[in-house]
Amino acid sequence: MDVGVYNVKEYGAAGDGQTDSTKAFEAAWCAACAVEGMATIVIPEGAYLLGPIIFKGPYKGKMVMQVVEHSMDKELLRGLTINAPRHINANSYPCFVTNATISGISSVDSKLFHLQIFESRDITLDSIRISAPGDSPNTDGIHIADSTNIQVANSVIGTSDDCISIGPGSTNLTIFNVLCGPGHGISVGSLGKNANEKDVNGLTVRKCTLTGTTNGLRIKTWPSSPATLKATGFLFEDIIMNNVYNPIIIDQNYCPYANCPEMVYLIATTAKYIIRVLNLAKSLRICPSSLSSFRILLW
């Protein structure tokens, strides 16, 4: 093994799409983290089966990952760029990254969230394909929380839950040209379930199409929040919904359980919708109806 170069296959990764390679990736990462100076993790071409995995520092030097595709190297991580056809049958894993582009990735049949972006900033997800059966449990496509300057673009997502879900602490998010369906649509929340949650501020959803989803665009907050949050600065523009059961839901009394609290603490919400709705099953639903600075334009 070359000094400073860590090939995941030399740590036991198979790349056959069937053998669990989680421990091999973890071992290569840990070895590279211990190197002072430049450390390179090499991922040869293949389909890698991964369980939940966290790539976490600290590391002593500069970290680079190379995805090798048809004898061409692709660099990723910190100035992270993942840009190679990859078909991953995996459990979900969170990303803790800065200044990253992730593109050309397919995720199939994850047990839970396919991709989580958490405590990260300046991330672009482009040309992502996510697929799970429409009756699978809690298989959100992309979940974003406690992160800033995140863009999801030119992607196709079909699951049994939210195509994209946005959690507390998210700021300056852009979702552009995403095809969603089946699933529960694009959701903000749920918010307000736990103490010390942070505001959600700045969301633009533009030129997206939702087909055959349970919900279209949804904002959901818990009725008895231990803290007061704000969800502000949302723009939904040029959205096409086809055969969507609930096109727009603003639910400030969200509770999926049988016994739910009665007291409601409103979370200030400002949003502007410019939406085209096709083959409408139901129209706008707001619960409760008292919202601030709220404008909807439908045509």
Beta strands, then each sheet from edge to edge (+ up, - down):
strand 1: 5-7
strand 2: 16-20
strand 3: 38-43
strand 4: 47-49
strand 5: 62-69
strand 6: 72-76
strand 7: 80-89
strand 8: 93-95
strand 9: 98-108
strand 10: 115-118
strand 11: 121-126
strand 12: 129-131
strand 13: 142-145
strand 14: 148-158
strand 15: 164-166
strand 16: 171-180
strand 17: 186-191
strand 18: 200-206
strand 19: 209-211
strand 20: 215-221
strand 21: 230-242
strand 22: 246-251
strand 23: 268-278
strand 24: 285-287
strand 25: 294-298
sheet 1: 1+ 3+ 5+ 6-
sheet 2: 2+ 4+
sheet 3: 7+ 9+ 11+ 14+ 12+
sheet 4: 7+ 9+ 11+ 14+ 16+ 18+ 21+ 19+
sheet 5: 7+ 9+ 11+ 14+ 16+ 18+ 21+ 23+ 25+
sheet 6: 8+ 10+ 13+ 15+ 17+ 20+ 22+ 24+
end
